[in-house]
Amino acid sequence: MKLSITASMLYDFVQCPHRVTMDLFEDFTKKDPINPFVQLLWEKGNAFEQEVIEELQVPFVNLRPFSDQESPVKRDALKKLSCGDGGSGPPEERRASLHS
């Protein structure tokens, strides 16, 4: 099983080094149910984030519609936006090529 390190995992590791391991390898049925208040905070936070991004008027790739099964699509899109070998030309041209 190939695992990727996410920003959330790094944050969780700083808060508690055991949390990442527990989240990845422990039985999910042992977890407490998500508190409705925490769920509300996530939903409100995601809605606010979406509003802020839409108001930026800067080109970006929205990866929300893709499920985890489509991770190669996400990886390809991020590779095209990267400054590495994912594309040629200035970043603006690479971003524009994603939409064509």
N, CA, C and O atoms as a GROMACS GRO file, in nm:
protein
  400
    1MET      N    1   0.085  -0.118   0.000
    1MET     CA    2   0.000   0.000   0.000
    1MET      C    3   0.090   0.124   0.000
    1MET      O    4   0.173   0.142   0.089
    2LYS      N    5   0.073   0.210  -0.101
    2LYS     CA    6   0.151   0.333  -0.112
    2LYS      C    7   0.078   0.446  -0.040
    2LYS      O    8  -0.040   0.470  -0.064
    3LEU      N    9   0.149   0.513   0.049
    3LEU     CA   10   0.090   0.623   0.125
    3LEU      C   11   0.155   0.754   0.086
    3LEU      O   12   0.276   0.760   0.061
    4SER      N   13   0.076   0.858   0.080
    4SER     CA   14   0.126   0.992   0.054
    4SER      C   15   0.115   1.075   0.181
    4SER      O   16   0.019   1.060   0.257
    5ILE      N   17   0.211   1.160   0.205
    5ILE     CA   18   0.208   1.249   0.321
    5ILE      C   19   0.132   1.376   0.280
    5ILE      O   20   0.164   1.438   0.180
    6THR      N   21   0.033   1.412   0.360
    6THR     CA   22  -0.047   1.530   0.333
    6THR      C   23  -0.015   1.639   0.436
    6THR      O   24   0.049   1.613   0.538
    7ALA      N   25  -0.059   1.760   0.407
    7ALA     CA   26  -0.041   1.870   0.501
    7ALA      C   27  -0.113   1.842   0.632
    7ALA      O   28  -0.062   1.874   0.740
    8SER      N   29  -0.230   1.781   0.623
    8SER     CA   30  -0.305   1.747   0.745
    8SER      C   31  -0.229   1.646   0.830
    8SER      O   32  -0.229   1.655   0.953
    9MET      N   33  -0.164   1.552   0.764
    9MET     CA   34  -0.085   1.453   0.838
    9MET      C   35   0.031   1.520   0.912
    9MET      O   36   0.060   1.485   1.026
   10LEU      N   37   0.097   1.615   0.846
   10LEU     CA   38   0.208   1.686   0.912
   10LEU      C   39   0.158   1.765   1.032
   10LEU      O   40   0.221   1.766   1.138
   11TYR      N   41   0.043   1.831   1.014
   11TYR     CA   42  -0.014   1.907   1.126
   11TYR      C   43  -0.049   1.812   1.242
   11TYR      O   44  -0.017   1.840   1.357
   12ASP      N   45  -0.114   1.700   1.208
   12ASP     CA   46  -0.150   1.603   1.312
   12ASP      C   47  -0.027   1.549   1.383
   12ASP      O   48  -0.028   1.529   1.504
   13PHE      N   49   0.080   1.525   1.307
   13PHE     CA   50   0.203   1.473   1.366
   13PHE      C   51   0.262   1.572   1.466
   13PHE      O   52   0.312   1.533   1.572
   14VAL      N   53   0.257   1.700   1.432
   14VAL     CA   54   0.310   1.802   1.524
   14VAL      C   55   0.225   1.806   1.651
   14VAL      O   56   0.278   1.823   1.761
   15GLN      N   57   0.095   1.790   1.636
   15GLN     CA   58   0.006   1.792   1.753
   15GLN      C   59   0.022   1.667   1.839
   15GLN      O   60   0.025   1.675   1.962
   16CYS      N   61   0.033   1.551   1.773
   16CYS     CA   62   0.047   1.424   1.845
   16CYS      C   63   0.113   1.323   1.751
   16CYS      O   64   0.051   1.282   1.653
   17PRO      N   65   0.237   1.281   1.777
   17PRO     CA   66   0.307   1.190   1.688
   17PRO      C   67   0.235   1.056   1.667
   17PRO      O   68   0.257   0.990   1.566
   18HIS      N   69   0.150   1.017   1.759
   18HIS     CA   70   0.080   0.889   1.748
   18HIS      C   71  -0.045   0.898   1.659
   18HIS      O   72  -0.093   0.797   1.609
   19ARG      N   73  -0.096   1.017   1.641
   19ARG     CA   74  -0.224   1.031   1.570
   19ARG      C   75  -0.217   0.983   1.426
   19ARG      O   76  -0.309   0.915   1.379
   20VAL      N   77  -0.111   1.015   1.355
   20VAL     CA   78  -0.099   0.975   1.215
   20VAL      C   79  -0.100   0.822   1.204
   20VAL      O   80  -0.170   0.766   1.120
   21THR      N   81  -0.024   0.757   1.289
   21THR     CA   82  -0.020   0.611   1.289
   21THR      C   83  -0.158   0.554   1.321
   21THR      O   84  -0.203   0.459   1.256
   22MET      N   85  -0.223   0.610   1.420
   22MET     CA   86  -0.356   0.561   1.458
   22MET      C   87  -0.456   0.583   1.344
   22MET      O   88  -0.537   0.495   1.315
   23ASP      N   89  -0.450   0.698   1.281
   23ASP     CA   90  -0.543   0.726   1.171
   23ASP      C   91  -0.521   0.633   1.053
   23ASP      O   92  -0.617   0.594   0.986
   24LEU      N   93  -0.397   0.597   1.026
   24LEU     CA   94  -0.367   0.514   0.910
   24LEU      C   95  -0.390   0.365   0.934
   24LEU      O   96  -0.438   0.295   0.845
   25PHE      N   97  -0.357   0.317   1.053
   25PHE     CA   98  -0.351   0.173   1.072
   25PHE      C   99  -0.448   0.117   1.176
   25PHE      O  100  -0.463  -0.005   1.186
   26GLU      N  101  -0.512   0.201   1.252
   26GLU     CA  102  -0.603   0.151   1.356
   26GLU      C  103  -0.741   0.124   1.297
   26GLU      O  104  -0.778   0.182   1.195
   27ASP      N  105  -0.814   0.038   1.360
   27ASP     CA  106  -0.950   0.001   1.316
   27ASP      C  107  -1.043   0.122   1.332
   27ASP      O  108  -1.058   0.174   1.442
   28PHE      N  109  -1.105   0.165   1.221
   28PHE     CA  110  -1.191   0.284   1.224
   28PHE      C  111  -1.316   0.263   1.309
   28PHE      O  112  -1.376   0.360   1.355
   29THR      N  113  -1.356   0.141   1.330
   29THR     CA  114  -1.475   0.117   1.413
   29THR      C  115  -1.449   0.152   1.559
   29THR      O  116  -1.543   0.168   1.636
   30LYS      N  117  -1.322   0.163   1.597
   30LYS     CA  118  -1.287   0.200   1.735
   30LYS      C  119  -1.291   0.350   1.758
   30LYS      O  120  -1.288   0.396   1.872
   31LYS      N  121  -1.299   0.428   1.649
   31LYS     CA  122  -1.298   0.573   1.663
   31LYS      C  123  -1.433   0.624   1.716
   31LYS      O  124  -1.538   0.566   1.691
   32ASP      N  125  -1.426   0.732   1.789
   32ASP     CA  126  -1.548   0.798   1.834
   32ASP      C  127  -1.617   0.858   1.712
   32ASP      O  128  -1.551   0.896   1.615
   33PRO      N  129  -1.750   0.866   1.716
   33PRO     CA  130  -1.819   0.931   1.604
   33PRO      C  131  -1.782   1.080   1.599
   33PRO      O  132  -1.748   1.140   1.700
   34ILE      N  133  -1.790   1.137   1.479
   34ILE     CA  134  -1.756   1.278   1.462
   34ILE      C  135  -1.861   1.363   1.532
   34ILE      O  136  -1.981   1.347   1.511
   35ASN      N  137  -1.813   1.453   1.614
   35ASN     CA  138  -1.899   1.544   1.687
   35ASN      C  139  -1.973   1.634   1.588
   35ASN      O  140  -1.910   1.688   1.496
   36PRO      N  141  -2.106   1.651   1.603
   36PRO     CA  142  -2.180   1.737   1.510
   36PRO      C  143  -2.125   1.880   1.502
   36PRO      O  144  -2.130   1.942   1.396
   37PHE      N  145  -2.074   1.931   1.613
   37PHE     CA  146  -2.017   2.066   1.612
   37PHE      C  147  -1.891   2.070   1.524
   37PHE      O  148  -1.872   2.164   1.447
   38VAL      N  149  -1.806   1.969   1.536
   38VAL     CA  150  -1.685   1.962   1.453
   38VAL      C  151  -1.724   1.949   1.306
   38VAL      O  152  -1.662   2.011   1.220
   39GLN      N  153  -1.825   1.869   1.277
   39GLN     CA  154  -1.873   1.854   1.139
   39GLN      C  155  -1.921   1.989   1.084
   39GLN      O  156  -1.892   2.023   0.970
   40LEU      N  157  -1.991   2.064   1.165
   40LEU     CA  158  -2.038   2.197   1.125
   40LEU      C  159  -1.919   2.290   1.097
   40LEU      O  160  -1.920   2.365   1.000
   41LEU      N  161  -1.818   2.286   1.183
   41LEU     CA  162  -1.699   2.368   1.162
   41LEU      C  163  -1.631   2.333   1.029
   41LEU      O  164  -1.589   2.422   0.956
   42TRP      N  165  -1.620   2.204   0.998
   42TRP     CA  166  -1.559   2.162   0.871
   42TRP      C  167  -1.639   2.216   0.753
   42TRP      O  168  -1.582   2.269   0.657
   43GLU      N  169  -1.770   2.201   0.761
   43GLU     CA  170  -1.855   2.246   0.650
   43GLU      C  171  -1.846   2.398   0.630
   43GLU      O  172  -1.832   2.446   0.518
   44LYS      N  173  -1.852   2.472   0.741
   44LYS     CA  174  -1.842   2.618   0.732
   44LYS      C  175  -1.704   2.659   0.681
   44LYS      O  176  -1.692   2.751   0.600
   45GLY      N  177  -1.599   2.592   0.728
   45GLY     CA  178  -1.463   2.622   0.684
   45GLY      C  179  -1.445   2.596   0.535
   45GLY      O  180  -1.382   2.675   0.465
   46ASN      N  181  -1.499   2.483   0.487
   46ASN     CA  182  -1.490   2.452   0.344
   46ASN      C  183  -1.566   2.553   0.260
   46ASN      O  184  -1.520   2.593   0.154
   47ALA      N  185  -1.683   2.595   0.307
   47ALA     CA  186  -1.762   2.694   0.234
   47ALA      C  187  -1.688   2.827   0.227
   47ALA      O  188  -1.686   2.892   0.123
   48PHE      N  189  -1.629   2.869   0.339
   48PHE     CA  190  -1.553   2.995   0.341
   48PHE      C  191  -1.432   2.987   0.248
   48PHE      O  192  -1.404   3.081   0.174
   49GLU      N  193  -1.362   2.874   0.253
   49GLU     CA  194  -1.246   2.855   0.166
   49GLU      C  195  -1.286   2.866   0.019
   49GLU      O  196  -1.216   2.929  -0.060
   50GLN      N  197  -1.398   2.806  -0.017
   50GLN     CA  198  -1.446   2.812  -0.155
   50GLN      C  199  -1.477   2.956  -0.196
   50GLN      O  200  -1.443   2.998  -0.307
   51GLU      N  201  -1.540   3.033  -0.108
   51GLU     CA  202  -1.570   3.174  -0.136
   51GLU      C  203  -1.443   3.254  -0.160
   51GLU      O  204  -1.435   3.331  -0.256
   52VAL      N  205  -1.344   3.235  -0.073
   52VAL     CA  206  -1.219   3.311  -0.084
   52VAL      C  207  -1.149   3.278  -0.215
   52VAL      O  208  -1.101   3.368  -0.284
   53ILE      N  209  -1.142   3.152  -0.250
   53ILE     CA  210  -1.073   3.111  -0.373
   53ILE      C  211  -1.144   3.166  -0.496
   53ILE      O  212  -1.078   3.210  -0.590
   54GLU      N  213  -1.276   3.163  -0.495
   54GLU     CA  214  -1.350   3.214  -0.610
   54GLU      C  215  -1.330   3.364  -0.629
   54GLU      O  216  -1.333   3.413  -0.742
   55GLU      N  217  -1.310   3.437  -0.520
   55GLU     CA  218  -1.292   3.583  -0.527
   55GLU      C  219  -1.150   3.624  -0.566
   55GLU      O  220  -1.126   3.741  -0.596
   56LEU      N  221  -1.056   3.531  -0.566
   56LEU     CA  222  -0.916   3.565  -0.596
   56LEU      C  223  -0.896   3.607  -0.741
   56LEU      O  224  -0.806   3.685  -0.770
   57GLN      N  225  -0.977   3.559  -0.830
   57GLN     CA  226  -0.966   3.588  -0.973
   57GLN      C  227  -0.828   3.553  -1.025
   57GLN      O  228  -0.770   3.625  -1.106
   58VAL      N  229  -0.776   3.440  -0.977
   58VAL     CA  230  -0.648   3.387  -1.021
   58VAL      C  231  -0.676   3.246  -1.074
   58VAL      O  232  -0.752   3.172  -1.012
   59PRO      N  233  -0.616   3.210  -1.187
   59PRO     CA  234  -0.643   3.075  -1.238
   59PRO      C  235  -0.596   2.968  -1.140
   59PRO      O  236  -0.489   2.979  -1.081
   60PHE      N  237  -0.677   2.866  -1.125
   60PHE     CA  238  -0.642   2.754  -1.038
   60PHE      C  239  -0.711   2.629  -1.090
   60PHE      O  240  -0.806   2.636  -1.169
   61VAL      N  241  -0.664   2.516  -1.045
   61VAL     CA  242  -0.724   2.388  -1.083
   61VAL      C  243  -0.806   2.339  -0.965
   61VAL      O  244  -0.753   2.318  -0.856
   62ASN      N  245  -0.934   2.322  -0.987
   62ASN     CA  246  -1.023   2.272  -0.883
   62ASN      C  247  -1.021   2.120  -0.886
   62ASN      O  248  -1.071   2.059  -0.981
   63LEU      N  249  -0.964   2.058  -0.784
   63LEU     CA  250  -0.953   1.912  -0.779
   63LEU      C  251  -1.062   1.848  -0.694
   63LEU      O  252  -1.063   1.726  -0.676
   64ARG      N  253  -1.153   1.929  -0.642
   64ARG     CA  254  -1.259   1.874  -0.557
   64ARG      C  255  -1.346   1.769  -0.626
   64ARG      O  256  -1.385   1.671  -0.562
   65PRO      N  257  -1.380   1.787  -0.755
   65PRO     CA  258  -1.469   1.688  -0.817
   65PRO      C  259  -1.409   1.549  -0.831
   65PRO      O  260  -1.483   1.452  -0.853
   66PHE      N  261  -1.278   1.536  -0.819
   66PHE     CA  262  -1.215   1.407  -0.839
   66PHE      C  263  -1.213   1.328  -0.710
   66PHE      O  264  -1.181   1.380  -0.603
   67SER      N  265  -1.247   1.201  -0.720
   67SER     CA  266  -1.244   1.113  -0.603
   67SER      C  267  -1.102   1.061  -0.584
   67SER      O  268  -1.014   1.086  -0.667
   68ASP      N  269  -1.079   0.988  -0.476
   68ASP     CA  270  -0.947   0.932  -0.450
   68ASP      C  271  -0.909   0.830  -0.556
   68ASP      O  272  -0.790   0.809  -0.581
   69GLN      N  273  -1.008   0.766  -0.618
   69GLN     CA  274  -0.978   0.669  -0.723
   69GLN      C  275  -0.920   0.737  -0.846
   69GLN      O  276  -0.856   0.672  -0.929
   70GLU      N  277  -0.942   0.867  -0.859
   70GLU     CA  278  -0.892   0.941  -0.973
   70GLU      C  279  -0.765   1.017  -0.939
   70GLU      O  280  -0.734   1.118  -1.001
   71SER      N  281  -0.690   0.968  -0.840
   71SER     CA  282  -0.571   1.040  -0.797
   71SER      C  283  -0.469   1.062  -0.908
   71SER      O  284  -0.398   1.162  -0.903
   72PRO      N  285  -0.456   0.972  -1.009
   72PRO     CA  286  -0.364   1.006  -1.118
   72PRO      C  287  -0.403   1.136  -1.190
   72PRO      O  288  -0.316   1.209  -1.236
   73VAL      N  289  -0.532   1.164  -1.199
   73VAL     CA  290  -0.577   1.288  -1.260
   73VAL      C  291  -0.529   1.405  -1.176
   73VAL      O  292  -0.479   1.504  -1.230
   74LYS      N  293  -0.544   1.395  -1.045
   74LYS     CA  294  -0.497   1.500  -0.956
   74LYS      C  295  -0.346   1.517  -0.970
   74LYS      O  296  -0.295   1.629  -0.982
   75ARG      N  297  -0.275   1.406  -0.969
   75ARG     CA  298  -0.130   1.411  -0.977
   75ARG      C  299  -0.084   1.478  -1.107
   75ARG      O  300   0.007   1.560  -1.105
   76ASP      N  301  -0.149   1.444  -1.219
   76ASP     CA  302  -0.114   1.505  -1.347
   76ASP      C  303  -0.140   1.655  -1.346
   76ASP      O  304  -0.059   1.733  -1.397
   77ALA      N  305  -0.254   1.695  -1.290
   77ALA     CA  306  -0.287   1.838  -1.285
   77ALA      C  307  -0.187   1.914  -1.199
   77ALA      O  308  -0.142   2.022  -1.236
   78LEU      N  309  -0.152   1.858  -1.085
   78LEU     CA  310  -0.056   1.924  -0.998
   78LEU      C  311   0.083   1.927  -1.061
   78LEU      O  312   0.157   2.023  -1.045
   79LYS      N  313   0.117   1.822  -1.133
   79LYS     CA  314   0.246   1.818  -1.201
   79LYS      C  315   0.256   1.929  -1.306
   79LYS      O  316   0.360   1.991  -1.322
   80LYS      N  317   0.146   1.953  -1.378
   80LYS     CA  318   0.145   2.058  -1.478
   80LYS      C  319   0.162   2.196  -1.416
   80LYS      O  320   0.218   2.286  -1.477
   81LEU      N  321   0.112   2.213  -1.293
   81LEU     CA  322   0.124   2.342  -1.226
   81LEU      C  323   0.259   2.362  -1.158
   81LEU      O  324   0.298   2.474  -1.126
   82SER      N  325   0.329   2.252  -1.136
   82SER     CA  326   0.455   2.263  -1.062
   82SER      C  327   0.561   2.335  -1.144
   82SER      O  328   0.548   2.348  -1.266
   83CYS      N  329   0.663   2.380  -1.078
   83CYS     CA  330   0.774   2.446  -1.147
   83CYS      C  331   0.876   2.344  -1.195
   83CYS      O  332   0.974   2.381  -1.260
   84GLY      N  333   0.854   2.216  -1.164
   84GLY     CA  334   0.949   2.112  -1.203
   84GLY      C  335   0.933   2.075  -1.349
   84GLY      O  336   0.908   2.161  -1.434
   85ASP      N  337   0.946   1.947  -1.377
   85ASP     CA  338   0.943   1.900  -1.515
   85ASP      C  339   0.801   1.874  -1.564
   85ASP      O  340   0.782   1.807  -1.665
   86GLY      N  341   0.702   1.927  -1.495
   86GLY     CA  342   0.564   1.901  -1.532
   86GLY      C  343   0.513   1.982  -1.648
   86GLY      O  344   0.402   1.957  -1.695
   87GLY      N  345   0.588   2.074  -1.698
   87GLY     CA  346   0.541   2.154  -1.809
   87GLY      C  347   0.650   2.249  -1.853
   87GLY      O  348   0.750   2.268  -1.782
   88SER      N  349   0.632   2.307  -1.967
   88SER     CA  350   0.732   2.401  -2.014
   88SER      C  351   0.670   2.538  -2.025
   88SER      O  352   0.548   2.551  -2.037
   89GLY      N  353   0.753   2.639  -2.022
   89GLY     CA  354   0.704   2.775  -2.032
   89GLY      C  355   0.673   2.834  -1.897
   89GLY      O  356   0.685   2.766  -1.794
   90PRO      N  357   0.634   2.962  -1.896
   90PRO     CA  358   0.602   3.029  -1.770
   90PRO      C  359   0.481   2.965  -1.702
   90PRO      O  360   0.400   2.901  -1.769
   91PRO      N  361   0.468   2.981  -1.569
   91PRO     CA  362   0.355   2.922  -1.497
   91PRO      C  363   0.220   2.960  -1.556
   91PRO      O  364   0.128   2.878  -1.557
   92GLU      N  365   0.207   3.084  -1.607
   92GLU     CA  366   0.078   3.127  -1.663
   92GLU      C  367   0.040   3.040  -1.783
   92GLU      O  368  -0.077   3.004  -1.800
   93GLU      N  369   0.139   3.008  -1.866
   93GLU     CA  370   0.111   2.923  -1.982
   93GLU      C  371   0.075   2.781  -1.940
   93GLU      O  372  -0.013   2.718  -1.999
   94ARG      N  373   0.143   2.731  -1.836
   94ARG     CA  374   0.112   2.595  -1.789
   94ARG      C  375  -0.030   2.592  -1.733
   94ARG      O  376  -0.104   2.497  -1.757
   95ARG      N  377  -0.070   2.695  -1.657
   95ARG     CA  378  -0.205   2.699  -1.603
   95ARG      C  379  -0.308   2.705  -1.716
   95ARG      O  380  -0.409   2.636  -1.712
   96ALA      N  381  -0.281   2.787  -1.814
   96ALA     CA  382  -0.375   2.800  -1.926
   96ALA      C  383  -0.389   2.671  -2.001
   96ALA      O  384  -0.498   2.640  -2.049
   97SER      N  385  -0.280   2.592  -2.013
   97SER     CA  386  -0.288   2.467  -2.087
   97SER      C  387  -0.374   2.364  -2.016
   97SER      O  388  -0.425   2.272  -2.080
   98LEU      N  389  -0.393   2.378  -1.886
   98LEU     CA  390  -0.478   2.286  -1.812
   98LEU      C  391  -0.625   2.302  -1.850
   98LEU      O  392  -0.702   2.206  -1.844
   99HIS      N  393  -0.662   2.422  -1.891
   99HIS     CA  394  -0.802   2.449  -1.922
   99HIS      C  395  -0.836   2.427  -2.069
   99HIS      O  396  -0.952   2.440  -2.108
  100SER      N  397  -0.737   2.395  -2.151
  100SER     CA  398  -0.763   2.375  -2.293
  100SER      C  399  -0.772   2.230  -2.330
  100SER      O  400  -0.794   2.197  -2.446
   0.00000   0.00000   0.00000
